[in-house]
Structure formats: structure tokens, C-alpha cells
């Protein structure tokens, strides 16, 4: 290390630059995290709707099969 690197004002400037970088990265990651949480919430809601639709379709198909079987036995 040279004498200039050991100068307290240089060290302080380097630390300030690192701190500014960390603050900027933190802010960016915080915003990205918020965005991902919003997307996750939307996907969870969409999944719940799709599961509900799937269960309804399954129930309808099972009812149709039961009716067809009943018609088959009646004939």
C-alpha cells in the first residue's frame, strides 16, 4: 500500500463511495423485492381461481359420468 492509500481522507472517500454503492444496491433490491411480492400475490390468487375452476369441472364431469352410468343401467 502506498502512503496515499493510507491517507485518512482517501480511506474515508473510499468508504463513502462503498456506502453509496451499498445504499443504491439496497434500494434497487428492495424495489425488486416489492415487485416480486406483488407478482407472487397475483399468481397465488390466479392459482386459487384455476384450482376452483378445475374442481368445478371435475365435479361436473363426475356428475355426467354418473348420469351416463345410470342411463346405461336403465336401458
VOKOLSE-274364 format. One record per residue (C-alpha): residue number from 1; y, z, x. Coordinates in steps of 0.02 Angstrom, whole numbers, plus 32768, in hexadecimal, padded with zeros to 4 digits. Layout:
VOKOLSE-274364
PT  base     y     z     x
PT   NUM     Y     Z     X
...
END
This chain:
VOKOLSE-274364
PT  base     y     z     x
PT     1  8000  8000  8000
PT     2  80AC  7FD5  8041
PT     3  813F  804C  803C
PT     4  818D  7FE9  7FAD
PT     5  80F1  8005  7F42
PT     6  8100  80C1  7F5C
PT     7  81B6  80C4  7F25
PT     8  81C2  8132  7E8A
PT     9  8235  80B8  7E32
PT    10  81B7  802C  7E4B
PT    11  812A  809A  7E0E
PT    12  8190  80CC  7D76
PT    13  81B9  8016  7D50
PT    14  8101  7FE8  7D60
PT    15  80CF  8077  7CEC
PT    16  8154  8044  7C6F
PT    17  8114  7F91  7C71
PT    18  8061  7FCE  7C56
PT    19  809B  8040  7BCA
PT    20  80F9  7FB1  7B76
PT    21  805C  7F45  7B83
PT    22  7FF0  7FCF  7B38
PT    23  806A  7FEC  7AAA
PT    24  806D  7F32  7A84
PT    25  7FAE  7F25  7A88
PT    26  7F9E  7FC1  7A1C
PT    27  8014  7F78  799B
PT    28  7FB5  7ED3  7999
PT    29  7F0C  7F2A  7988
PT    30  7F51  7F9C  78FF
PT    31  7F8D  7F04  789C
PT    32  7EE8  7EAB  78B6
PT    33  7E89  7F45  787D
PT    34  7EF3  7F50  77E0
PT    35  7ED3  7E99  77BA
PT    36  7E18  7EAD  77D6
PT    37  7E13  7F43  7760
PT    38  7E69  7EDD  76D8
PT    39  7DEC  7E4F  76F1
PT    40  7D5B  7ECA  76F0
PT    41  7D96  7F16  764C
PT    42  7DA1  7E69  75FE
PT    43  7CF3  7E3D  763B
PT    44  7CAA  7EDF  75F8
PT    45  7CF5  7EBB  754D
PT    46  7CB5  7E08  7551
PT    47  7C08  7E45  7581
PT    48  7C07  7EBF  74F0
PT    49  7C37  7E34  7476
PT    50  7BB0  7DC1  74BB
PT    51  7B2D  7E4A  74AE
PT    52  7B60  7E68  73FA
PT    53  7B52  7DAE  73D3
PT    54  7AAA  7DA4  742A
PT    55  7A66  7E38  73C9
PT    56  7AA5  7DEE  7325
PT    57  7A54  7D46  734C
PT    58  79B2  7D9D  737C
PT    59  79B0  7DFD  72D8
PT    60  79D0  7D5F  7274
PT    61  7946  7D00  72CE
PT    62  78CC  7D8F  72B5
PT    63  78F8  7D93  71FB
PT    64  78DC  7CD7  71ED
PT    65  7834  7CE7  7244
PT    66  7802  7D73  71CE
PT    67  7834  7D09  7137
PT    68  77D2  7C74  7179
PT    69  7739  7CE0  7194
PT    70  774B  7D26  70E5
PT    71  7758  7C75  709D
PT    72  76BF  7C44  7103
PT    73  7659  7CD4  70B9
PT    74  7694  7CAD  7008
PT    75  7659  7BF9  700F
END
